[in-house]
Amino acid sequence: MRSIRPNPSFGAADRYASSTAAHEAALRMRDSGLATQIQVIRIEDGVVLFDLAAGVEIPLEAW
């Protein structure tokens, strides 16, 4: 998961061992309003599973 916070110099990248943990983290970050951009990309094939700016939100079952 990559995210960009309102402060332009602060971004983060995290890896999660499970899709459930990554999904929950993305939703918490979105709902809290702490990030202006959030992107979750599956490492194995590069598929974008969640992208706040682009309006992409694949259901957890497909992660």
C-alpha positions as CSV (number, residue, x, y, z in Angstrom):
1,M,0.0,0.0,0.0
2,R,1.3,3.4,-0.9
3,S,-0.1,6.6,0.5
4,I,0.5,10.3,0.4
5,R,-0.4,12.5,3.3
6,P,-1.5,16.2,3.1
7,N,2.0,17.2,4.0
8,P,3.7,17.0,0.6
9,S,6.9,15.7,2.0
10,F,5.3,12.7,3.7
11,G,4.5,9.5,1.9
12,A,4.6,5.9,3.0
13,A,4.8,2.4,1.6
14,D,3.8,-0.7,3.5
15,R,3.6,-4.4,2.7
16,Y,1.0,-6.7,4.2
17,A,1.2,-10.4,4.5
18,S,-2.6,-10.8,4.0
19,S,-5.1,-9.3,1.7
20,T,-7.5,-8.8,4.6
21,A,-5.0,-6.7,6.6
22,A,-4.2,-4.5,3.5
23,H,-7.8,-4.0,2.7
24,E,-8.6,-3.0,6.3
25,A,-5.6,-0.6,6.4
26,A,-6.7,1.1,3.2
27,L,-10.3,1.5,4.4
28,R,-9.2,2.9,7.8
29,M,-6.8,5.4,6.1
30,R,-9.5,6.5,3.6
31,D,-12.2,6.8,6.3
32,S,-9.9,8.8,8.6
33,G,-9.0,11.3,5.9
34,L,-5.3,11.0,6.8
35,A,-4.2,10.5,3.2
36,T,-4.9,12.3,0.0
37,Q,-3.8,9.4,-2.1
38,I,-4.0,5.7,-1.3
39,Q,-3.0,2.9,-3.7
40,V,-2.9,-0.9,-3.0
41,I,-1.1,-2.9,-5.7
42,R,-0.8,-6.7,-5.7
43,I,2.9,-7.5,-5.8
44,E,2.6,-10.7,-7.8
45,D,1.1,-9.2,-10.9
46,G,0.9,-5.4,-10.4
47,V,-2.9,-5.3,-10.4
48,V,-4.3,-2.1,-8.7
49,L,-6.8,-3.3,-6.1
50,F,-7.5,0.1,-4.5
51,D,-6.9,3.6,-5.7
52,L,-8.5,6.4,-3.9
53,A,-7.8,9.1,-6.6
54,A,-9.0,6.9,-9.5
55,G,-12.0,5.5,-7.7
56,V,-10.9,1.9,-7.9
57,E,-12.1,-0.4,-5.1
58,I,-12.0,-4.1,-6.0
59,P,-14.0,-6.2,-3.6
60,L,-11.9,-8.0,-0.9
61,E,-12.9,-11.4,-2.4
62,A,-10.9,-10.6,-5.5
63,W,-7.8,-9.5,-3.7
